[in-house]
Amino acid sequence: MLNWQGIVVPKKTPDAIVQKLNSALLTTLKSPEMISSLATQGLDAAGGTPEQFGALIKSEIDKYGKVAKQAKLRIE
């Protein structure tokens, strides 16, 4: 099981803003302070593009949607 975190913005956010946020996030994730802080928690930073993150979210929805359907889980 993969544990991940990310930042999402409203769908109609201008691409320039999305790219600026992504660039700032990648810079932060690569900083020695962040790498050290995450390591103390047993975590690794992995950055990527907004498109890669969107694909990850979609794949997780597909994967766990199938699990929920097979287990006949229902929202109450």
GIHU-V789601 format. One record per run of one state. SS is the DSSP state (2 for helix, 1 for strand, 0 for the rest). FROM is the first residue (numbers start at 1). TO is the last residue. If there is no record, write none. Layout:
SS;FROM;TO
SS;FROM;TO
This chain:
0;1;14
2;15;29
0;30;31
2;32;40
0;41;49
2;50;70
0;71;76
